[in-house]
Amino acid sequence: MKFLKELFASESWKKLRALRLPENGGMIFGVCEALGEATPFAAWMWRVVFMCSIFLWGTGLLAYIILHIAIPEAESGSAQKS
């Protein structure tokens, strides 16, 4: 139980909970851009991962669509930047 409490209190978990699709969009829907802002990996690295998984296993497109639906839109204005 202590492990889970430490995991959910970590900075990485807080960043993922604050995950939002960017206001200005991205190359397609902004999923990789949002993941790039919330994780230590750049957006281009996420694009490579999704493209490889599309061509190798075919699950990348499904995961991308699910993430696009699941990640909320960013709030407009400066309210998000706190």
C-alpha positions as a printed Julia matrix, in Angstrom:
82×3 Matrix{Float64}:
   0.0    0.0     0.0
   2.85   2.38    0.79
   4.22   1.88   -2.71
   0.91   2.93   -4.26
   0.67   6.02   -2.06
   4.19   7.03   -3.08
   3.46   6.34   -6.73
   0.29   8.45   -6.82
   1.99  11.28   -4.91
   4.89  11.5    -7.37
   5.48  14.46   -9.68
   5.08  12.25  -12.76
   1.61  11.15  -11.67
   0.61  14.77  -11.0
   1.75  15.76  -14.48
  -0.22  12.92  -16.07
  -3.34  13.89  -14.1
  -2.98  17.42  -15.47
  -2.66  16.11  -19.05
  -4.61  18.29  -21.49
  -4.74  18.54  -25.26
  -3.01  21.77  -26.32
  -5.15  24.75  -27.26
  -3.31  25.33  -30.54
  -3.54  21.65  -31.5
  -0.71  19.57  -32.77
   0.19  17.85  -36.0
  -3.09  15.9   -35.98
  -5.03  16.1   -32.7
  -2.3   17.14  -30.26
  -2.04  13.85  -28.38
   1.73  13.54  -28.85
   2.19  17.21  -27.99
   0.25  16.71  -24.74
   2.23  13.58  -23.88
   5.46  15.42  -24.65
   4.56  18.19  -22.2
   3.52  15.77  -19.45
   6.38  13.26  -19.71
  10.16  13.48  -19.97
   9.94  12.36  -23.63
   9.65  14.88  -26.45
   6.58  14.95  -28.7
   8.59  13.62  -31.66
   9.52  10.54  -29.62
   5.82   9.84  -28.97
   5.13  10.24  -32.7
   7.81   7.66  -33.5
   6.37   5.24  -30.93
   2.85   5.6   -32.33
   4.01   5.25  -35.95
   6.09   2.15  -35.17
   3.21   0.56  -33.3
   0.85   1.32  -36.19
   3.11  -0.41  -38.7
   4.29  -3.26  -36.48
   1.25  -4.26  -34.46
  -1.56  -2.02  -35.64
  -2.45  -0.93  -32.11
  -0.95   2.55  -32.32
  -3.89   4.02  -34.19
  -6.36   2.55  -31.71
  -4.32   3.85  -28.75
  -4.04   7.3   -30.36
  -7.81   7.51  -30.92
  -8.53   6.36  -27.35
  -6.11   8.94  -25.96
  -7.66  11.66  -28.11
 -11.09  10.83  -26.69
  -9.85  10.39  -23.09
  -7.61  13.47  -22.74
  -9.64  16.61  -22.03
  -9.21  19.83  -23.98
  -7.06  22.57  -22.48
  -8.85  25.46  -20.86
  -8.66  28.59  -22.95
  -6.97  31.68  -21.61
  -4.38  31.99  -18.91
  -6.37  30.02  -16.31
  -4.5   26.87  -17.26
  -1.05  28.42  -16.72
  -0.73  28.42  -12.94
